[in-house]
Amino acid sequence: MGRVKARKTVKFLGLVVIIASFFVLSGYWGSSVVIALPPPEDTPEEILRAQIIIEARSPIDGRFLTAAEYIQLQAQLQEVPPPKLDPKIREQIFLLRLRKTLFQFFPFLNF
């Protein structure tokens, strides 16, 4: 009779230890969610999206620009500069691209 009572006691203590460790670990797990939240002084994204941007950064060197300077810079960047290559070199590049395209459609040609 003593052995049966001892086994029941050991099983009960094991169950108590498992349940207690479960509660302790679940308490730590809940605190990690709190750490993942942003700090309270951080501005929410919804508010940032609604703000009007009056300053910008230059895509060239990263310095701050006003809105008017930024628009002027964007217009300058969109203008296409005149070609600076020699016409013979441009023709050679065109022929090489044409040759490459023809090889894709007719790989058996050898010219």
N, C-alpha and C positions, 0 to 999 in steps of 0.2 A: 504494500500500500504506500510505503514511503517513496518508492521509485516513481510511481505514477504521479504523485503529488509534486515531486521534484521536477519531473518533465513538464508538467503543466506550468509550474512556476517559471522555468527557463523559457518556455514558449511565450508566456505572458510578458516577461521582461524583454525578450527579443522584439515582440510586437510594440511595446512601449518605446523602445529605443528607435525603431524604424519610424514610428509616427512622430516622435519628437524631432528626429533629424529631418523628416519631411517638412514639418512646420518651420524649422529654423532655415532650411534652404529656400523655402518658398518666400520667406521674409526677405532674404537677400535678393531673390529674383525680382521681387516687386520694386526694390529700391533701384535696380539698374534701369528701369523704365523711367524713373524720375530723373536720373542722370542724363538720359538721352534727350530730354526736352531742351529747347533753346533757352538762353538766359532771358530774364524778364525785360532787360533793357534793349533787346533786339527788336527792330521794327518788323512787323509782319509783312509778308510778300504782297498781300492784297493792297496795303497802303502804299508800298513802293511802286506798284504798277500804276496807281492812280496819280502819282506825282508827275508834274510837267518837268522835263529835263531842260535846264537852261544852260548847262555847261556840257562840253563834250571833250573827248581826248582825240588828239590827232592820230590817225592810223599810221602815220609815217614815223614820228618820233615820240609820241605819247604825251606831249605837253597839253596843258589845258587850253581850250579854245572857247570863245563865245559861240552862240548859235549862228550868228552871221558869218563869223570866220569859218566855222565848220561847213556851212553851205557853200561858201566860196571854194574851200579846199576840195569838197566833193565834186563841184563843177570842173575844177582844174584837173582832177584825177580822171574824170570821165572823157575828157577830150583825148582823141587819138593823136599821138604824135606822128609827124610825117615819116614815111619809111626812110631809113638811113642806109639800107643795103644797096650795093651796086646792082643794077638791073641784070647783069649776067649771073650773079650769084643767086638772085631771086629766081631766075629762070631755071638754074640748076636744081634748086630746092624743089621747085614745082615738078620738074621732070623726075626727080627721085621719089617724090610722093606718088606721082602717077604710076611709076614702075612698081612701087610697093603695093599699090591698090590692084594693079593688074596681076601681080604674083598671087594675091589672095584669091582671085577668081580663076586664074589659069596657072596653077603651080607647075605644070609640065613645060611651060615656055622657058627658054633659056636664052635670054638676051641681055 
